[in-house]
Amino acid sequence: MNMPYHRPVMLQECIDGLNIKPDGVYADVTFGGGGHSKAILERLNADGRLYAFDRDASSKQNIINDSRFSFIEDNYANLISNLRMFREFGLDGILADLGVSSYQIDEPSRGFSTRFNGDLDLRMDTKQSLSAQNIVNEYGKEDLTRIFRYYGELKAAKLIANAIIARREASPIKTTFDLKESIAHLASPKTENKFYAMVFQSLRIEVNSELESLKEMLKQSLECLKQGGRLVVLSYHSLEDRIVKNFLRSGNFEGIEDKDFFGNKLSPFDLINRKPIIASEKEVKNNSRARSAKLRIGQKR
């Protein structure tokens, strides 16, 4: 039974960005509901091949029955080791959609949504031990402040950390609403939804080591892609987008561009789009998730 996952954002732009060869080999490293994978398979002939990655076990409900398709239940940070198991040493394209799926958000027990009361979990891989409950009940003030300041870019990071610590001293913070109640006095009525979203985003990034995994996948993509292969990445917040932008432009995460003796840039990628591609007004109207999405595409030199 297929799960009600989200409608893929900028589906056509992503597929165009991959520049699919009918007999090519591709990886969809964020399988989710399989929308991007299905669109890739439609453009492959009998010799084409698609590998799909997802660490969320629920995504297995959407596995595609196709001899050209292989599903890998693992973090995309382990891209190379998994492809080597399949004796696959050169990809024509890699697609990564870094968004949280609608299924994850709408399932209260996963704790991804600020709208529902459920366990404060936020794990992409439910087999891992660290959850958001562990973080809010066990991390010290400095680490909590770091998480909210860096991952949520929240000015009130220290106040949020103090409020969480004060609340947990009275009783453990176990649910999404427990957390919201502990910091409610810091939320402005006009921007409270965004405030809570940034707090939850911060915890989600920490729980799942999202930025570290993204960096690892990007580094490994260089080894996996053939010359001329495409790297197509959809990001949804500024921290992710900055990492992707710097890597495509310079081959590192600081954005420091190396040049040869003649002053030519030594980036491992040619940029297909200088500025990020954003969703059309029509798509944003039909799918609010597309509003913050930025698409960047690079071609390996």
N, C-alpha and C positions, 0 to 999 in steps of 0.2 A: 504493500500500500504506500503510495507516494505521500510524503508530508507536504503541507501547504507552505512551501518555501516562497521567498520573495520573487517578484518579477525581476529578471536581470536588468540592471541599470545600464544604459547606453549599449545595449546588446549589439546593434548594427555597427556602431563605432568601434567596439572591441573586436568584432569579427573582421571588419575592414582593416583594423590596425595589425592584426596577425598576418594579413596578406597570405592567406592559406593556399598551400600547394596541395593538389588532390592526393598526392602520394607522400605527403609530409608526415613528420612525427611531432606531436604537440603534447603539452602538459597543461592541464587546467588545475592549478595548485590550490584552488579554493572551490571545491566541487559543489557543496551545498545542495541546492535543489536540482542541480544538473542542467539548468537552462543554457549556460554557456557551452557546456559539453555537447549537448544535443545539437546546438547550432554549428559547432565545429565538425561533428560527425557527418552532418548533412552535406558538408563541403569536401569530405574525403572520399577517395575511391577505395577499391578493395585492398590496395596496398598501403593506405594511410593507417596511422596509429595514434591513439590518444590515451594518455595516462592521466588519471584524476586523483588528486590528493584531498583528504579532509580528515582532521583529527577528531571531529565530532561524530560519534558512533551513529547518531540519529540520521546522518546523511546516507547511510547504507540503504535506507528505505528507498532511495532514489536511484540506485545502481541501474545502469542501462544495459540491457541484454543485447550485446553486440560484440562479435568476435574481435573487432578492432579496438575494443575498449578494455582498459584495466583499471580497477579501483584500488587505491592504496590508502589504508586507514592509518595515517601518520601525519605528523607536523611537516609542513612544507620546508622547514629548516633542514630536513633530512632528505632533500631532493636527490643529491648525487648517489647516496648509498642505496636508495630504493631503485633508482634507474639502473644502477649496476647489477642489481639482482635480476633485472629483466634483460641484462646485457644490452642496454640502450646507452649509447655514448655520444649521441648528437641529436639535438632537438632543433626543429625549424621554428618553434615558437613556444613561449610560455605566457599564460594568462593568469593574473592574480586579481581577484575582486576582494578587497580587504574589509568589506562591510560585514556587519552582523546580520544574519538572516532574519526574516520576519518570523519564521518558526521559533527561533531561539528567543526572540523578543516577546512573542505572544504566549510562550509556555511559562506560566507562573513559577513552576518548580525550579526553573533554571536561574531565576533571579536577575535576568538581564534588563527587565523593564521597571521603570519607576511607577508604572500605573497599577501594577498588581502586587498584592502581598504574597510573598513566597519566601522560601529559604534564600538567604543571602549567599548565593553560590558563585555565579559568574564564570564557571569553568567551561572552556570549549571542549576539553577532554575530561569527561567525568570520571576517568580512572585515576587522574592525578590527585595527590593528597591536598595540595594547597588550594583553599577556596577564599572567597572574599570574607567569610566569617572569621577565618584564621587571621586575616590581615587586620580587620577592625578590632579584634579582641586581643591580639597578641603583639602587634607592632608597637614600637616606642614612638614618642612624639616626633622625633627628628625624621624617622622613616615615613611616618604618615604625612608629615608636612612636605617632604620631598615628593611623594607620590602625587599629592593634590596640586602642588606648585608646578611640577614638571609635566605630568601627564594630563592634567586638567587645565593648566595655565590659570589657576584660580588665585586671585589676589588674597582671598581670605584663607589661604591654605593652613596657616598656623592656628587660626580660630577654629577651623573645621576639625583639625587634629585634637585640639583641646576639648572641644565639645564631645567628640567620640570617646575620648579617654574618661571624661567626667561621667558620661552615660554608662560606660561598661563597668565602672567601679560600683555602680548601683546594681546593675544586672547585665548579663551578656547581651550583645547585639546579635540576634539570630536571624531576623527577617529584613526584607527590603523596607518595610514600614518602620521597623525599629530604627534603622539607620536614618531614614527621612525625619522621624520625630526628633532624633538626637541633634540634628542640625537645622531644624525648621526655623529657629529664631535668626539664623544667618541668611535666610532666603528672602530676597525682595519679592513682593507679590507680583510685580510686573515681569520679572525674569526668573521666577522660581523653577519653571520647567527646564530651562536651560541650565540653571544652577545644579539641579539634581542630576541632569543628564551628564554634566561635566564631572560630578563626583563619582557617578557610577562608571563613566568612561575611564577615569583614573584607576579605579579599583580593577576593572576588567583588564586593562593593559598590564597592570602589575601581576594579576593572577595568572595570566596566560603568557607572560614574557613576550608580548606582541611585537614590541619594537626590536628586541634582540632576534626574534625569529624572522622578522622581515629582513633585517640586515643580513642574516645568515643565508636566507633564500636568495637575496639579490647577489651576494658574493658567489654563491654556487651557480647562479644562472650563467655567469660568464664562462664557467667550465662546461656547462651543459649545452649551451647554444652553439650551433654551427655558425660559421661566418655567414653573415646575411640573415641570421635568425632574428626574430622579433621578440622583444620583451614588452608586454602590455600590462600596465598596472592601474587599477582603479583605487583611489584612496578617498577617505571621507573626513579626515581631519588634518590640521596643519602639521602635526608632528610626523605623520606618515608621509604626507606629500613632500615635506622638506627632505626627508631621507631619500625618497625615490628621485626627486628632482636633482639633488646633489650627486647621487650615484650615476644617473644617466648622463649628466653633464661632465663628470670628472672621474668616475670610477671609484670614488671614495665618498664617505658620508659627511665630510667637512666641506665639500664643494671646492677643494683646492685643485685648480687646474694645472697640470704639468704641461710643459711645452718642450718641443725639440729645439735643436740648435737654430733652426730657421724661424722659430716662433709659432710653429703649428701646434694646435692643441692635441694632446695625446689621449683623449678620452677613448675608452673602448667601444663607445656607442656613437652612432650618428643619430641625432634627434629627428624623429619624424614630425613632431610638432614642437615648435619652440615654446609655445605657451600651452598650458593644460587645456584639453578639450572639456567643455562643460555641457551638461544636458540642455536640450532645447526647452523653451517655455512650455511647449505642449507636453513634453515628458514629465517635467516637474509638476505640472498641473495634475497629471494622471498618476504620478508616483512620487510622493513627497521625499522618499529616500534619495532621489536623484539630485535634490537641491544642493547638497554639499559635495557631491562627487566631482573628482578631478581625474581625468584620464591622461596618462603620459605614455609615450611609445618611443622605444629606442631600437635601433637595428645594429647588431654586433658587427663591428668593423672586421 
